[in-house]
């Protein structure tokens, strides 16, 4: 079975951006992550790690800088 081609482009019919990334909720989450990264003053190549952050919900609690590889390996797998 052939895979369906993914459409990422913003504004394109059936795009992933419009379906998920462009929703108000997701845009607010992304803005919060960006704000926390700036607040933590992470150097290039590192990301903000929300120490007590939940998989869904608020990104509250302490923030520290870790490498992208480490930060993405400690996240729970999505189902």
C-alpha positions as CSV (number, residue, x, y, z in Angstrom):
1,X,0.0,0.0,0.0
2,X,1.5,3.3,-1.0
3,X,1.8,6.1,1.5
4,X,-0.2,9.2,1.1
5,X,2.0,12.2,0.4
6,X,2.2,14.6,3.4
7,X,1.2,18.3,2.9
8,X,3.0,20.6,5.2
9,X,2.6,23.9,3.5
10,X,0.6,26.6,5.4
11,X,-2.7,27.3,3.8
12,X,-2.6,24.3,1.4
13,X,-5.7,22.2,1.2
14,X,-5.5,19.5,3.9
15,X,-2.2,20.7,5.3
16,X,-0.8,19.5,8.6
17,X,-0.3,23.1,9.7
18,X,-4.0,24.0,9.3
19,X,-5.1,20.7,10.9
20,X,-2.9,20.8,14.0
21,X,0.0,23.3,14.1
22,X,-2.1,26.3,13.3
23,X,-4.8,25.7,15.9
24,X,-5.1,28.3,18.7
25,X,-4.2,25.7,21.3
26,X,-1.1,24.5,19.6
27,X,0.1,28.0,18.7
28,X,-0.3,29.0,22.4
29,X,1.7,25.9,23.5
30,X,4.5,26.8,21.0
31,X,4.6,30.4,22.2
32,X,4.9,29.2,25.8
33,X,7.8,26.8,24.9
34,X,9.6,29.6,23.0
35,X,9.1,32.0,25.9
36,X,10.5,29.5,28.4
37,X,13.5,28.8,26.1
38,X,14.3,32.5,26.1
39,X,13.8,32.8,29.8
40,X,16.2,29.9,30.4
41,X,18.7,31.6,28.1
42,X,19.7,28.3,26.4
43,X,22.7,28.4,24.2
44,X,22.5,27.3,20.6
45,X,22.0,23.6,20.2
46,X,20.2,23.3,23.5
47,X,16.5,23.3,24.5
48,X,14.5,24.2,27.6
49,X,13.6,21.1,29.6
50,X,10.5,21.5,31.8
51,X,11.6,19.4,34.8
52,X,8.1,18.8,36.2
53,X,6.2,19.3,33.0
54,X,3.3,17.1,32.1
55,X,2.8,15.5,28.7
56,X,-0.4,17.5,28.3
57,X,-1.4,20.6,30.1
58,X,0.6,23.4,31.6
59,X,4.3,23.7,31.2
60,X,4.9,24.9,34.7
61,X,7.8,24.3,37.0
62,X,11.5,24.8,36.8
63,X,13.2,25.0,33.4
64,X,16.8,24.0,32.6
65,X,18.9,23.8,29.5
66,X,19.8,20.3,28.0
67,X,20.9,19.1,24.6
68,X,18.3,18.5,22.0
69,X,19.2,14.8,21.9
70,X,18.8,14.4,25.6
71,X,15.6,16.4,25.8
72,X,13.9,14.4,23.1
73,X,15.0,11.0,24.4
74,X,13.5,11.6,27.8
75,X,10.1,12.5,26.5
76,X,7.4,9.8,26.7
77,X,6.5,8.1,23.4
78,X,3.3,9.3,21.8
79,X,0.7,6.6,21.0
